[in-house]
Amino acid sequence: MLIKSENLQWQLKKGRHSVVYLVENYAVKFFEKQFKYNFYKEVKFLTLLQPFGFVPKLYFIDPESLIVVMQRLEGKKIRDCINLRLAVECLKICFLLDMMGIQKEEMNHPDKHIIVADRVYLIDFERSHFSSKPSNLTQFCVYLRKFGYEVDEELLKCYKRSFSYDIFKKILEKFAP
C-alpha cells in the first residue's frame, strides 16, 4: 500500500511479527507487544552483524515502543536475479553465519529475506537464534537446487558434521565457472 502525505510518501509492509513503514531512506519496523522477544532478537542480530555489511544499517532502536529504524533497501528479491556470482556471495554469508553459530531460520526459502541491491543483504532476523549446529549453508544449497545448482549430498553431510573451511571451499568449487 502506497500512501502520500503532502511531500512525504510511505509504504506499508505487513509481516508475521511486525509492520514496516518504508519512508524515504528508512524502514521503520514496529513489533506488536506480544512479539517483544522477536524485537530483541532482531536488534541483537542486526547489531552483531553490522560490521559485516550484509544487513541494513541500524539508525534507532526504541525498546519501550518496540521500534527499529533501519536503512531502507531498494533492490530485487534473490529469486528474481539469482546467478552464479550471487549464489557464491550468499554461500559466503551463510558460512559466516554458521561459523558465528547463528541460525537464521529462513535460508531454505529466502525469497523475502535476501535483497539484492548494490550488494547482497539479509533482512528479518527476528526468528534467528544461536545454535551449536546451524544449517544456513546447507539450507541455502537446498534452495539453490530450484535454479539448477547442485551440491553433492555427501559433501553437505560432511560440512554439517564438521563445519570445516576446507569442505566449504569444496562446496564453493562446485560453483566455479
N, CA, C and O of each residue as an XYZ file, in Angstrom:
708
protein
N       0.841     -1.159      0.000
C       0.000      0.000      0.000
C       0.897      1.236      0.000
O       1.770      1.364      0.858
N       0.693      2.133     -0.938
C       1.453      3.376     -1.035
C       0.558      4.536     -0.616
O      -0.561      4.678     -1.110
N       1.052      5.354      0.289
C       0.274      6.482      0.804
C       1.086      7.754      0.634
O       2.281      7.778      0.927
N       0.430      8.820      0.155
C       1.100     10.107      0.007
C       0.529     11.073      1.030
O      -0.687     11.177      1.193
N       1.405     11.767      1.710
C       1.001     12.757      2.703
C       1.860     13.987      2.480
O       3.039     14.001      2.834
N       1.270     15.022      1.894
C       1.985     16.223      1.500
C       3.197     15.839      0.650
O       3.020     15.273     -0.429
N       4.415     16.124      1.097
C       5.603     15.801      0.303
C       6.221     14.462      0.698
O       7.293     14.106      0.208
N       5.565     13.733      1.565
C       6.128     12.505      2.100
C       5.359     11.305      1.578
O       4.132     11.263      1.666
N       6.071     10.333      1.036
C       5.456      9.088      0.608
C       5.929      7.982      1.541
O       7.099      7.929      1.920
N       5.010      7.108      1.900
C       5.405      5.966      2.699
C       4.624      4.751      2.260
O       3.525      4.847      1.714
N       5.216      3.622      2.512
C       4.652      2.366      2.072
C       4.549      1.433      3.274
O       5.428      1.419      4.136
N       3.496      0.672      3.325
C       3.249     -0.227      4.434
C       3.502     -1.675      4.007
O       3.012     -2.119      2.969
N       4.270     -2.401      4.817
C       4.517     -3.828      4.598
C       4.154     -4.546      5.889
O       4.624     -4.167      6.962
N       3.332     -5.568      5.795
C       2.951     -6.331      6.980
C       3.692     -7.654      6.987
O       3.791     -8.344      5.973
N       4.207     -7.986      8.160
C       4.865     -9.260      8.355
C       4.143    -10.063      9.410
O       3.097     -9.648      9.909
N       4.690    -11.200      9.749
C       4.073    -12.068     10.737
C       4.156    -11.479     12.145
O       3.224    -11.620     12.936
N       5.285    -10.812     12.457
C       5.515    -10.303     13.808
C       5.529     -8.785     13.897
O       5.596     -8.222     14.989
N       5.466     -8.126     12.749
C       5.662     -6.683     12.759
C       5.007     -6.024     11.555
O       4.525     -6.680     10.632
N       5.013     -4.704     11.608
C       4.582     -3.877     10.481
C       5.765     -2.974     10.151
O       6.402     -2.427     11.051
N       6.058     -2.819      8.867
C       7.177     -1.990      8.439
C       6.650     -0.859      7.566
O       5.918     -1.083      6.602
N       7.037      0.353      7.925
C       6.722      1.520      7.107
C       7.997      1.906      6.382
O       9.048      2.075      7.001
N       7.901      2.044      5.075
C       9.036      2.474      4.259
C       8.848      3.952      3.958
O       7.948      4.345      3.216
N       9.725      4.767      4.555
C       9.619      6.220      4.443
C      10.969      6.761      4.021
O      11.965      6.602      4.727
N      10.995      7.412      2.846
C      12.242      7.957      2.308
C      13.327      6.885      2.347
O      13.157      5.829      1.737
N      14.442      7.125      3.049
C      15.549      6.161      3.083
C      15.492      5.220      4.287
O      16.474      4.544      4.595
N      14.354      5.177      4.961
C      14.245      4.425      6.210
C      13.182      3.337      6.134
O      12.164      3.472      5.456
N      13.453      2.268      6.847
C      12.455      1.236      7.109
C      12.203      1.306      8.614
O      13.115      1.103      9.415
N      10.964      1.595      8.988
C      10.596      1.736     10.394
C       9.741      0.524     10.751
O       8.610      0.378     10.286
N      10.311     -0.343     11.591
C       9.678     -1.611     11.918
C       9.069     -1.546     13.315
O       9.771     -1.299     14.297
N       7.749     -1.772     13.397
C       7.001     -1.770     14.644
C       6.625     -3.212     14.988
O       5.945     -3.884     14.212
N       7.064     -3.674     16.137
C       6.698     -5.009     16.592
C       5.465     -4.922     17.484
O       5.308     -3.971     18.251
N       4.601     -5.912     17.379
C       3.456     -5.994     18.267
C       3.940     -6.411     19.654
O       4.938     -7.121     19.783
N       3.235     -5.971     20.677
C       3.646     -6.207     22.070
C       3.893     -7.688     22.369
O       4.825     -8.018     23.102
N       3.077     -8.579     21.817
C       3.247     -9.997     22.110
C       4.488    -10.592     21.453
O       4.848    -11.738     21.725
N       5.149     -9.810     20.579
C       6.367    -10.274     19.923
C       7.598     -9.500     20.402
O       8.541     -9.271     19.646
N       7.564     -9.111     21.656
C       8.674     -8.373     22.268
C       9.990     -9.157     22.148
O      11.034     -8.575     21.852
N       9.939    -10.464     22.376
C      11.136    -11.303     22.276
C      11.710    -11.266     20.859
O      12.929    -11.249     20.683
N      10.835    -11.253     19.848
C      11.289    -11.167     18.457
C      11.980     -9.834     18.190
O      12.966     -9.776     17.455
N      11.458     -8.762     18.790
C      12.102     -7.450     18.677
C      13.541     -7.531     19.175
O      14.467     -7.079     18.501
N      13.722     -8.112     20.361
C      15.062     -8.188     20.933
C      15.998     -9.069     20.112
O      17.190     -8.779     20.014
N      15.475    -10.136     19.525
C      16.314    -10.979     18.658
C      16.722    -10.211     17.396
O      17.875    -10.265     16.968
N      15.766     -9.504     16.817
C      16.064     -8.707     15.616
C      17.176     -7.692     15.914
O      18.141     -7.576     15.158
N      17.029     -6.975     17.002
C      18.007     -5.953     17.381
C      19.365     -6.582     17.675
O      20.398     -6.078     17.235
N      19.360     -7.683     18.418
C      20.617     -8.339     18.792
C      21.403     -8.784     17.559
O      22.602     -8.520     17.463
N      20.746     -9.452     16.625
C      21.471     -9.983     15.476
C      21.825     -8.894     14.458
O      22.890     -8.956     13.843
N      20.964     -7.915     14.272
C      21.329     -6.807     13.383
C      22.523     -6.040     13.948
O      23.409     -5.633     13.196
N      22.555     -5.842     15.259
C      23.674     -5.146     15.894
C      24.960     -5.954     15.752
O      26.005     -5.415     15.386
N      24.875     -7.232     16.040
C      26.033     -8.118     15.957
C      26.611     -8.186     14.544
O      27.826     -8.290     14.374
N      25.750     -8.127     13.540
C      26.181     -8.314     12.142
C      26.481     -7.005     11.409
O      26.897     -7.044     10.251
N      26.285     -5.857     12.043
C      26.560     -4.564     11.402
C      27.942     -4.489     10.757
O      28.044     -4.029      9.619
N      29.011     -4.920     11.433
C      30.349     -4.746     10.846
C      30.577     -5.482      9.527
O      31.515     -5.161      8.798
N      29.736     -6.457      9.213
C      29.956     -7.266      8.014
C      29.310     -6.689      6.761
O      29.643     -7.103      5.651
N      28.393     -5.743      6.922
C      27.844     -5.022      5.775
C      26.783     -5.743      4.968
O      26.425     -5.272      3.888
N      26.266     -6.865      5.445
C      25.221     -7.542      4.674
C      23.849     -7.476      5.361
O      22.932     -8.217      5.009
N      23.728     -6.593      6.329
C      22.435     -6.313      6.965
C      22.184     -4.808      6.860
O      23.129     -4.035      6.703
N      20.925     -4.386      6.945
C      20.643     -2.942      6.885
C      21.295     -2.207      8.056
O      21.419     -2.745      9.156
N      21.707     -0.970      7.794
C      22.267     -0.141      8.866
C      21.172      0.182      9.877
O      20.035      0.480      9.512
N      21.535      0.116     11.145
C      20.610      0.494     12.215
C      20.788      1.969     12.531
O      21.914      2.449     12.657
N      19.671      2.694     12.658
C      19.731      4.106     12.980
C      19.169      4.417     14.366
O      19.639      5.330     15.045
N      18.157      3.645     14.781
C      17.497      3.972     16.042
C      16.751      2.733     16.535
O      16.159      1.990     15.753
N      16.795      2.531     17.860
C      16.077      1.429     18.488
C      15.328      1.990     19.690
O      15.904      2.713     20.502
N      14.050      1.659     19.803
C      13.262      2.082     20.952
C      12.655      0.835     21.612
O      11.607      0.351     21.186
N      13.322      0.321     22.653
C      12.833     -0.898     23.306
C      11.475     -0.739     23.983
O      10.730     -1.709     24.119
N      11.155      0.469     24.403
C       9.880      0.697     25.062
C       8.712      0.578     24.081
O       7.680     -0.014     24.397
N       8.887      1.142     22.903
C       7.832      1.110     21.886
C       8.006     -0.035     20.891
O       7.164     -0.232     20.016
N       9.099     -0.789     21.024
C       9.403     -1.914     20.127
C       9.522     -1.462     18.670
O       8.919     -2.043     17.767
N      10.313     -0.416     18.470
C      10.518      0.162     17.139
C      11.988      0.061     16.764
O      12.875      0.324     17.575
N      12.224     -0.328     15.515
C      13.572     -0.353     14.959
C      13.555      0.506     13.700
O      12.731      0.294     12.810
N      14.466      1.477     13.625
C      14.610      2.287     12.413
C      15.918      1.871     11.768
O      16.983      1.923     12.384
N      15.812      1.458     10.515
C      16.988      0.963      9.805
C      16.992      1.464      8.369
O      16.055      2.118      7.911
N      18.057      1.144      7.687
C      18.240      1.507      6.285
C      17.156      0.853      5.435
O      16.881     -0.339      5.568
N      16.549      1.642      4.566
C      15.601      1.101      3.585
C      16.410      0.528      2.426
O      17.293      1.192      1.881
N      16.105     -0.680      2.068
C      16.823     -1.337      0.980
C      15.944     -1.402     -0.260
O      14.831     -1.927     -0.227
N      16.457     -0.866     -1.334
C      15.778     -0.952     -2.625
C      16.536     -1.980     -3.453
O      17.741     -1.842     -3.668
N      15.860     -2.977     -3.902
C      16.534     -3.996     -4.695
C      15.559     -5.069     -5.128
O      14.341     -4.902     -5.059
N      16.122     -6.167     -5.573
C      15.313     -7.282     -6.063
C      15.386     -8.438     -5.081
O      16.341     -8.570     -4.315
N      14.372     -9.259     -5.121
C      14.406    -10.497     -4.352
C      15.382    -11.447     -5.033
O      15.538    -11.429     -6.254
N      16.023    -12.260     -4.243
C      17.061    -13.157     -4.762
C      16.536    -14.035     -5.907
O      17.259    -14.271     -6.875
N      15.314    -14.514     -5.813
C      14.777    -15.421     -6.842
C      14.667    -14.751     -8.211
O      14.675    -15.426     -9.240
N      14.563    -13.408     -8.219
C      14.383    -12.688     -9.475
C      15.694    -12.388    -10.199
O      15.681    -11.916    -11.336
N      16.826    -12.658     -9.545
C      18.097    -12.305    -10.189
C      19.224    -13.268     -9.840
O      20.395    -12.921     -9.995
N      18.903    -14.454     -9.378
C      19.933    -15.404     -8.965
C      20.861    -15.734    -10.132
O      20.418    -15.987    -11.252
N      22.138    -15.725     -9.840
C      23.147    -16.145    -10.803
C      24.313    -16.720    -10.010
O      24.283    -16.750     -8.779
N      25.318    -17.166    -10.705
C      26.450    -17.829    -10.056
C      27.132    -16.926     -9.036
O      27.418    -17.358     -7.920
N      27.394    -15.684     -9.408
C      28.082    -14.749     -8.503
C      27.274    -14.514     -7.235
O      27.828    -14.516     -6.136
N      25.962    -14.310     -7.380
C      25.114    -14.075     -6.208
C      25.009    -15.321     -5.334
O      24.981    -15.227     -4.107
N      24.953    -16.481     -5.971
C      24.899    -17.733     -5.204
C      26.147    -17.865     -4.336
O      26.052    -18.218     -3.161
N      27.303    -17.585     -4.905
C      28.561    -17.685     -4.153
C      28.594    -16.656     -3.026
O      29.013    -16.970     -1.912
N      28.156    -15.435     -3.308
C      28.137    -14.396     -2.276
C      27.228    -14.803     -1.107
O      27.581    -14.608      0.056
N      26.074    -15.362     -1.420
C      25.154    -15.824     -0.370
C      25.744    -17.003      0.401
O      25.588    -17.084      1.619
N      26.411    -17.906     -0.288
C      27.046    -19.041      0.390
C      28.107    -18.561      1.381
O      28.239    -19.116      2.472
N      28.852    -17.542      1.006
C      29.872    -16.995      1.920
C      29.222    -16.384      3.160
O      29.731    -16.541      4.269
N      28.117    -15.698      2.978
C      27.394    -15.123      4.115
C      26.853    -16.246      4.997
O      26.949    -16.180      6.223
N      26.287    -17.269      4.374
C      25.757    -18.403      5.138
C      26.865    -19.096      5.932
O      26.656    -19.496      7.078
N      28.040    -19.235      5.323
C      29.167    -19.846      6.029
C      29.556    -18.997      7.245
O      29.805    -19.533      8.325
N      29.607    -17.693      7.070
C      29.936    -16.804      8.181
C      28.907    -16.953      9.312
O      29.278    -17.054     10.481
N      27.629    -16.966      8.962
C      26.590    -17.156      9.985
C      26.785    -18.485     10.711
O      26.675    -18.558     11.935
N      27.073    -19.527      9.948
C      27.316    -20.836     10.562
C      28.515    -20.781     11.512
O      28.464    -21.330     12.613
N      29.582    -20.124     11.087
C      30.775    -20.042     11.932
C      30.518    -19.244     13.205
O      31.153    -19.478     14.233
N      29.586    -18.305     13.131
C      29.231    -17.499     14.305
C      28.187    -18.199     15.181
O      27.845    -17.718     16.261
N      27.688    -19.340     14.700
C      26.682    -20.076     15.462
C      25.305    -19.447     15.407
O      24.499    -19.628     16.320
N      25.030    -18.708     14.342
C      23.734    -18.041     14.181
C      22.881    -18.843     13.201
O      23.292    -19.082     12.065
N      21.711    -19.252     13.635
C      20.755    -19.931     12.766
C      19.710    -18.920     12.328
O      18.935    -18.428     13.149
N      19.684    -18.605     11.031
C      18.768    -17.584     10.508
C      17.327    -18.081     10.431
O      16.396    -17.299     10.622
N      17.131    -19.358     10.157
C      15.801    -19.979     10.050
C      15.029    -19.623      8.790
O      13.829    -19.890      8.722
N      15.654    -19.046      7.820
C      14.915    -18.675      6.607
C      15.663    -19.063      5.332
O      15.240    -18.681      4.241
N      16.729    -19.788      5.436
C      17.596    -19.952      4.265
C      17.146    -21.041      3.292
O      17.702    -21.138      2.198
N      16.165    -21.859      3.650
C      15.651    -22.814      2.669
C      14.531    -22.203      1.824
O      14.118    -22.791      0.825
N      14.048    -21.048      2.215
C      13.085    -20.270      1.417
C      13.360    -18.773      1.653
O      12.560    -18.080      2.280
N      14.492    -18.293      1.146
C      14.935    -16.929      1.481
C      14.401    -15.822      0.574
O      14.891    -14.694      0.622
N      13.419    -16.129     -0.238
C      12.969    -15.151     -1.236
C      12.646    -13.779     -0.658
O      12.947    -12.765     -1.287
N      12.042    -13.725      0.520
C      11.693    -12.447      1.138
C      12.788    -11.940      2.064
O      12.678    -10.838      2.601
N      13.838    -12.723      2.258
C      14.838    -12.399      3.268
C      16.213    -12.055      2.710
O      17.120    -11.694      3.460
N      16.365    -12.169      1.395
C      17.614    -11.757      0.745
C      17.257    -10.726     -0.317
O      16.507    -11.005     -1.252
N      17.811     -9.529     -0.151
C      17.584     -8.432     -1.088
C      18.899     -8.180     -1.832
O      19.962     -8.080     -1.219
N      18.811     -8.082     -3.146
C      19.984     -7.801     -3.960
C      19.898     -6.360     -4.432
O      19.026     -6.003     -5.225
N      20.809     -5.542     -3.937
C      20.897     -4.131     -4.329
C      22.320     -3.919     -4.845
O      22.760     -4.621     -5.755
N      23.034     -2.961     -4.274
C      24.435     -2.778     -4.638
C      25.274     -3.954     -4.149
O      26.398     -4.153     -4.609
N      24.727     -4.732     -3.216
C      25.327     -5.966     -2.699
C      24.183     -6.829     -2.180
O      23.015     -6.453     -2.280
N      24.520     -7.961     -1.639
C      23.513     -8.856     -1.059
C      23.260     -8.437      0.393
O      24.197     -8.223      1.162
N      21.986     -8.325      0.750
C      21.586     -8.009      2.120
C      20.656     -9.095      2.642
O      19.815     -9.609      1.906
N      20.810     -9.435      3.898
C      19.874    -10.312      4.583
C      19.047     -9.459      5.537
O      19.579     -8.590      6.228
N      17.750     -9.714      5.567
C      16.856     -8.973      6.445
C      16.043     -9.955      7.294
O      16.069    -11.165      7.069
N      15.337     -9.414      8.256
C      14.414    -10.162      9.114
C      15.129    -11.231      9.937
O      15.147    -12.410      9.585
N      15.708    -10.784     11.028
C      16.420    -11.686     11.934
C      15.611    -11.985     13.200
O      16.164    -12.469     14.188
N      14.313    -11.701     13.176
C      13.512    -11.874     14.384
C      13.292    -13.330     14.774
O      12.893    -13.598     15.907
N      13.535    -14.263     13.887
C      13.411    -15.690     14.225
C      14.778    -16.333     14.467
O      14.856    -17.515     14.801
N      15.828    -15.578     14.305
C      17.187    -16.116     14.446
C      17.496    -16.481     15.891
O      16.884    -15.976     16.832
N      18.461    -17.373     16.031
C      18.920    -17.758     17.360
C      20.316    -18.366     17.242
O      20.768    -18.722     16.154
N      20.977    -18.473     18.375
C      22.274    -19.142     18.395
C      22.047    -20.648     18.428
O      21.113    -21.144     19.058
N      22.927    -21.358     17.734
C      22.811    -22.812     17.663
C      24.201    -23.431     17.576
O      25.101    -22.856     16.964
N      24.377    -24.583     18.177
C      25.651    -25.295     18.057
C      25.746    -26.009     16.714
O      26.835    -26.408     16.301
N      24.611    -26.176     16.025
C      24.580    -26.841     14.716
C      23.743    -26.028     13.721
O      22.707    -26.503     13.255
N      24.180    -24.820     13.397
C      23.403    -24.024     12.437
C      23.406    -24.682     11.053
O      24.300    -25.462     10.726
N      22.407    -24.358     10.263
C      22.293    -25.007      8.947
C      21.989    -24.014      7.835
O      21.282    -24.351      6.884
N      22.506    -22.807      7.936
C      22.249    -21.798      6.908
C      22.784    -22.224      5.543
O      22.073    -22.153      4.540
N      24.035    -22.666      5.513
C      24.657    -23.040      4.240
C      23.962    -24.247      3.628
O      23.667    -24.245      2.433
N      23.696    -25.269      4.419
C      23.043    -26.455      3.858
C      21.626    -26.121      3.393
O      21.196    -26.606      2.347
N      20.896    -25.303      4.149
C      19.557    -24.899      3.720
C      19.611    -24.102      2.421
O      18.789    -24.300      1.527
N      20.580    -23.204      2.325
C      20.660    -22.396      1.099
C      21.031    -23.263     -0.105
O      20.550    -23.019     -1.212
N      21.875    -24.265      0.098
C      22.208    -25.190     -1.005
C      20.963    -25.932     -1.485
O      20.804    -26.166     -2.683
N      20.087    -26.300     -0.567
C      18.825    -26.939     -0.946
C      17.981    -25.963     -1.767
O      17.382    -26.354     -2.769
N      17.931    -24.713     -1.352
C      17.193    -23.681     -2.094
C      17.757    -23.528     -3.514
O      16.997    -23.387     -4.472
N      19.069    -23.557     -3.643
C      19.709    -23.351     -4.945
C      19.356    -24.444     -5.953
O      19.479    -24.229     -7.158
N      18.923    -25.599     -5.483
C      18.531    -26.682     -6.397
C      17.391    -26.252     -7.312
O      17.290    -26.724     -8.445
N      16.537    -25.364     -6.829
C      15.424    -24.858     -7.647
C      15.921    -24.189     -8.924
O      15.200    -24.106     -9.918
N      17.164    -23.714     -8.882
C      17.723    -22.969    -10.014
C      18.778    -23.775    -10.768
O      19.507    -23.235    -11.600
N      18.853    -25.065    -10.470
C      19.761    -25.945    -11.188
C      21.169    -26.020    -10.624
O      22.048    -26.615    -11.247
N      21.399    -25.435     -9.468
C      22.720    -25.510     -8.826
C      22.711    -26.686     -7.856
O      21.962    -26.680     -6.878
N      23.528    -27.682     -8.118
C      23.555    -28.899     -7.303
C      24.860    -28.996     -6.529
O      25.938    -28.731     -7.061
N      24.747    -29.374     -5.282
C      25.905    -29.689     -4.447
C      25.701    -31.112     -3.964
O      24.616    -31.474     -3.508
N      26.739    -31.908     -4.064
C      26.688    -33.305     -3.667
C      26.183    -33.445     -2.231
O      26.663    -32.772     -1.319
N      25.215    -34.326     -2.055
C      24.594    -34.552     -0.743
C      25.621    -34.991      0.305
O      25.561    -34.554      1.455
N      26.549    -35.843     -0.086
C      27.572    -36.321      0.862
C      28.482    -35.184      1.316
O      28.890    -35.125      2.475
N      28.792    -34.288      0.391
C      29.619    -33.130      0.728
C      28.900    -32.243      1.761
O      29.522    -31.743      2.698
N      27.606    -32.059      1.580
C      26.825    -31.270      2.526
C      26.749    -31.958      3.899
O      26.804    -31.296      4.935
N      26.625    -33.265      3.892
C      26.599    -34.002      5.165
C      27.939    -33.869      5.886
O      27.971    -33.706      7.106
N      29.049    -33.937      5.139
C      30.379    -33.755      5.740
C      30.511    -32.352      6.333
O      31.039    -32.173      7.430
N      30.023    -31.368      5.586
C      30.069    -29.993      6.085
C      29.258    -29.880      7.378
O      29.713    -29.281      8.352
N      28.067    -30.452      7.380
C      27.174    -30.345      8.540
C      27.795    -30.982      9.784
O      27.549    -30.526     10.901
N      28.596    -32.029      9.599
C      29.248    -32.687     10.736
C      30.418    -31.879     11.280
O      30.674    -31.883     12.484
N      31.137    -31.179     10.385
C      32.404    -30.565     10.813
C      32.459    -29.044     10.711
O      33.263    -28.409     11.394
N      31.625    -28.460      9.877
C      31.683    -27.021      9.597
C      33.108    -26.609      9.197
O      33.585    -25.535      9.566
N      33.758    -27.464      8.453
C      35.150    -27.267      8.059
C      35.266    -26.255      6.915
O      34.487    -26.273      5.962
N      36.252    -25.381      7.039
C      36.521    -24.421      5.973
C      36.958    -25.144      4.703
O      36.609    -24.720      3.601
N      37.710    -26.219      4.843
C      38.151    -26.987      3.672
C      36.963    -27.569      2.915
O      36.947    -27.563      1.684
N      35.991    -28.061      3.629
C      34.801    -28.593      2.959
C      33.989    -27.446      2.347
O      33.421    -27.590      1.264
N      33.938    -26.323      3.038
C      33.260    -25.150      2.478
C      33.908    -24.760      1.146
O      33.203    -24.445      0.188
N      35.243    -24.777      1.077
C      35.934    -24.451     -0.186
C      35.552    -25.450     -1.282
O      35.409    -25.065     -2.443
N      35.388    -26.715     -0.930
C      34.976    -27.728     -1.920
C      33.563    -27.442     -2.420
O      33.263    -27.631     -3.599
N      32.701    -26.986     -1.518
C      31.346    -26.608     -1.935
C      31.409    -25.441     -2.904
O      30.721    -25.440     -3.925
N      32.235    -24.444     -2.588
C      32.377    -23.283     -3.490
C      32.926    -23.687     -4.855
O      32.554    -23.101     -5.872
N      33.801    -24.675     -4.884
C      34.363    -25.166     -6.154
C      33.259    -25.664     -7.100
O      33.405    -25.604     -8.321
N      32.169    -26.148     -6.528
C      31.033    -26.607     -7.346
C      30.377    -25.462     -8.105
O      29.628    -25.672     -9.059
N      30.678    -24.238     -7.655
C      30.094    -23.056     -8.276
C      31.106    -22.285     -9.127
O      30.807    -21.200     -9.626
N      32.294    -22.848     -9.287
C      33.317    -22.176    -10.104
C      32.880    -22.230    -11.568
O      32.381    -23.255    -12.034
N      33.068    -21.129    -12.288
C      32.668    -21.101    -13.702
C      33.533    -22.013    -14.564
O      33.324    -22.100    -15.774
